[in-house]
Amino acid sequence: MKKTYQYIVLLALLFIPIHTYAQPPALQSQIKVSPALFNISLSPGKTYTYILTVENLQNQPVPLRAVLDSLATDDDGEFDFLKNRPSPLVEWTTISPSDLLIPAQGKQEVTITVKIPSRVPFGGYYAFLFLDPVLTENQSASRVAARIGIPLLANIGVIDNANKRTQIETFEFTKNIFENSTITTKMSITNASLHHYSVKPVLFIKPLFGKEIELPYEEKILFPGKGRRWEVQHTVQGLIPGFYNATMRVSTGNGNQITSDNSFLILPYKQVLLAGVILSLMVFIIVKRNRLVKAIKILLKTDN
């Protein structure tokens, strides 16, 4: 599952500006963190320790302050930093040291300790560890801070069978008939379990005759009781006018998949309509010409 979260690694380097630096370069280009995301399983009554390595890529020391904050999701299951709700994971977690002075071209480790109470409801718990620049009073007058955020995504308790708890609510094409090989799909998937997990959709397109085409989609995390949406446009090489069957296969982990089927037609109907009009006009002209020729022949015979 090391690749499970490769598509959300950008979250770990997320540049969440309260404002932006006028100078120097953006913080995300100065600092490198590893790991980029903590995806952890916890048990009640136990204590866990994790190490975050912070690397300074510039040629001068960088002062940072590490702080924890709650992580919320909106109705579409996306990270929402404007609607943070208190998270127990923040209360259970300590970080040491919280104030860092990373030497030029150097590294420093931050210890993250998570102490779980003996009694806690099973489910998912989420937080963000932010690295904030520490600015002087003079700097604060002309600049305000940017932050780097590292998600902490924790599951507590036995994880449900994701395959049984995941449902493809919708899988459809925006049209039944496309004029060319540019097609657009819409899909929504929901998670009815108490835990978060990652899903990886892949669209398979099968013509009546020929080779099946495989189109991977962005991998996303499904949070408990939430859904995620995809709307993707593809320009697919090799699609010619005709009928196509389509299957969306969603990997839910451990080799399990759920599927949904649909179909679409590629028909350049504008060109077909134009060709039909031209053909009808040609037939009309030919018929009229033949009738005119026959009429002239009859008139000539009558004159004789």
Secondary structure as UniProt FT lines:
FT   TURN            2..5
FT   HELIX           6..8
FT   HELIX           9..12
FT   STRAND          14..15
FT   HELIX           27..30
FT   STRAND          31..34
FT   STRAND          38..42
FT   TURN            44..45
FT   STRAND          47..56
FT   STRAND          62..70
FT   STRAND          72..73
FT   TURN            75..76
FT   STRAND          79..80
FT   HELIX           88..92
FT   STRAND          93..96
FT   STRAND          99..102
FT   TURN            104..105
FT   STRAND          107..115
FT   STRAND          123..133
FT   HELIX           137..142
FT   STRAND          148..156
FT   HELIX           162..165
FT   STRAND          166..173
FT   STRAND          177..178
FT   STRAND          182..191
FT   STRAND          197..207
FT   STRAND          213..216
FT   STRAND          220..222
FT   TURN            224..225
FT   STRAND          227..235
FT   TURN            237..238
FT   STRAND          242..253
FT   TURN            254..255
FT   STRAND          256..266
FT   HELIX           269..303
//
